[in-house]
Amino acid sequence: MNCSRRDLLKYSAGCAALAALGFPLRGAADGKKIPVALQLYSLRKECAKDLPGMLAAVAKIGFRGVEFAGYHGRTAKELRKLLDDDGLVCCGTHTGLDTLLGDAWAKTLEFNQTLGNKFLIVPSLPHARVATAQACRDTAKLFNELAAKGKTCGMRVGYHAHGGDFKKIDGETIWDLLFGNTGADVVMQLDTGNCLDGGGDPVAMLKKYPGRAVTIHLKEHGGPKAAAIGEGVVPWQQVFEVCETTGGTEWYIVEHEVGSDPLKSLADCYAFLKKCGKV
């Protein structure tokens, strides 16, 4: 998929129309680009062997931040120094729900405050918490409580999309049962590729829950094997338009999970975003 001049002109015209209607705009429309980060799960094997080297490589590609999915045996102070050395910031951590409950909360809070991170994103949920419609509603209530607690300390709590979240229970998707019953303080971390994998429509989800996609995973779907962003079927211009108008998006987070040369694939993803004027 290419970002043609016609696509960009159409996108700009759409942004102008939304601005005229009073919608707050982010990104190219107001001259403030949403920063682009990398979910380090994309380099999980490489980071396990050489985290400092991978962070340096990520910064060299041009990414401004990273989202952690594991800490590779390092303390928050050690991780913060590595980030500072490469001019990177932490734009999120994928942390299990159990790390946000009970006595674990204080430890998680301290770790992330040291890291300089304000986004605590639960990457997946135990089956029991989404097995029935009522379980989903109860889980949504828990996320509301966690988000309220986090807000008092300057932290945001959210949930990350997987394909299974778009299956239906009693006529409603798990995703809708969760986010239809949570307030604006709960971050909706949509994953474009995972959404499509599960039969969902990422653009429709972004439009349905305005202001909730504070951070979003940019992941390709379809196309050739190990397709980089821009080589599959995700309608990127529509995704960008919603994120930069009504989505409330503060970070674009690239995730690319497959391929024999992950750094090259990530460089290709970044190049596509640059071509589209996102970096």
NORZI-V383465 format. One line per field, one symbol per residue. ss: DSSP state (~ for helix, > for strand, _ for the rest). A space follows every 10 residues. Layout:
# NORZI-V383465
ss->???
This chain:
# NORZI-V383465
ss->____~~~~~~ ~~~~~~~~~~ ______>~~~ _>__>>>>>~ ~~~~~~~~~~ ~~~~~~~~~~ ~___>>>>__ _____~~~~~ ~~~~~___>> >>>>__~~~~ ___~~~~~~~ ~~~~~___>> >>____~~~~ __~~~~~~~~ ~~~~~~~~~~ ~____>>>>> __~~~~_>>_ _>>~~~~~~_ _____>>>>_ >~~~~~~___ _~~~~~~~__ ____>>>>__ __________ _____~~~~~ ~~~_______ >>>>______ _~~~~~~~~~ ~~~~~____
